[in-house]
Amino acid sequence: MHYLHNSRVARDRGNVAIVLSMHSPAQKGGNPIESEHKIQSDIMLELSKNGFTVFRSNAGRVRTESGAMIMLFPRGFPDLCGFRHSDGRFFCLEIKNAKGRLRDDQKLFAQFIKPFPVLYGVARSVDDALAIVGGE
């Protein structure tokens, strides 16, 4: 169960992005586990402030209002992708919370992308993401 925790407005070079932060209620033991959605939003915000363009990617199929079924990115495609402004280097990030595990289709994508010059990794925090993409 998730609920709206807070929202932020980020301003960068005249652009405005509204980031809704979500978090899960506390788990047994008292400490809340951050939701993947909140981690993802925090990463998008931080990367966009540090010289990266970031896109949220949706995978799988969805039904439109008219009833048509459309294919998005293939299953297993990472949650975030984008590029580094300094050199145009492309990156893909799979976002997981502290307990999250890669599904088989996500493991398959990780193996597929390995031989290419793409920055790829699993990020569980903003610091992880910055380390993967070579940010500060």
NORSULCOR-V209583 format. One record per residue. SS is DSSP state (A for helix, B for strand, O for the rest). PHI is phi as a letter, one per 40 degrees, with the letter a starting at -180 (999 if undefined). PSI is psi in degrees with one decimal (* if undefined). Layout:
BEGIN
SS&PHI&PSI / SS&PHI&PSI
END
This chain:
BEGIN
O&999&130.1 / B&b&154.6 / B&a&155.4 / B&c&123.0 / B&b&-48.6 / B&a&166.8 / B&b&153.9 / B&b&154.9 / B&b&124.0 / B&b&133.4 / B&b&122.7 / B&a&114.1 / O&f&41.2 / O&g&-11.5 / B&c&148.7 / B&b&130.7 / B&b&130.4 / B&c&123.8 / B&b&119.0 / B&c&124.9 / B&c&133.9 / B&b&152.1 / B&a&158.8 / B&c&151.4 / O&c&162.1 / O&d&140.2 / O&c&172.0 / O&d&136.8 / O&h&-10.5 / O&g&-30.9 / O&c&128.0 / O&c&146.6 / O&c&123.8 / O&c&139.5 / O&c&153.9 / A&c&-33.5 / A&c&-44.3 / A&c&-44.1 / A&d&-45.0 / A&c&-46.1 / A&c&-42.9 / A&c&-41.1 / A&c&-46.0 / A&d&-44.4 / A&c&-48.0 / A&c&-43.5 / A&c&-40.9 / A&c&-24.0 / A&c&-9.4 / O&b&34.5 / O&g&29.4 / B&b&147.3 / B&b&130.1 / B&b&137.4 / B&b&140.1 / B&c&127.1 / O&b&135.9 / O&b&132.5 / B&b&159.4 / O&g&-157.3 / B&b&148.5 / B&b&154.6 / B&c&129.4 / O&c&171.2 / O&d&-31.0 / O&c&-4.1 / O&g&-4.0 / O&c&145.0 / B&c&126.9 / B&b&147.6 / B&c&130.4 / O&c&-143.1 / B&c&156.8 / O&c&152.5 / O&d&138.8 / O&g&-12.4 / O&c&140.1 / O&c&158.6 / O&c&-39.2 / B&b&144.9 / B&a&165.8 / B&i&-159.0 / B&a&155.7 / B&c&126.8 / O&c&-35.0 / O&c&-33.5 / O&a&2.2 / O&g&8.0 / O&c&129.4 / B&c&143.6 / B&b&156.6 / B&b&132.2 / B&b&127.6 / B&c&126.8 / B&b&128.5 / O&b&149.5 / O&c&-174.0 / O&d&-30.6 / O&b&-3.0 / O&c&144.2 / O&b&149.0 / O&c&136.9 / O&c&166.5 / A&d&-41.3 / A&c&-29.8 / A&c&-36.5 / A&c&-39.5 / A&c&-42.6 / A&c&-42.2 / A&d&-41.2 / A&c&-39.6 / A&c&-42.8 / A&c&-17.7 / O&d&-44.5 / O&c&-5.9 / O&c&156.4 / O&c&54.6 / O&b&135.4 / B&c&117.9 / B&b&143.6 / B&a&172.0 / B&b&123.0 / B&b&130.6 / O&b&1.5 / O&a&169.7 / A&c&-42.2 / A&c&-41.7 / A&d&-47.2 / A&c&-46.1 / A&c&-38.2 / A&c&-39.7 / A&c&-45.2 / A&c&-3.4 / O&g&32.9 / O&c&175.1 / O&c&*
END
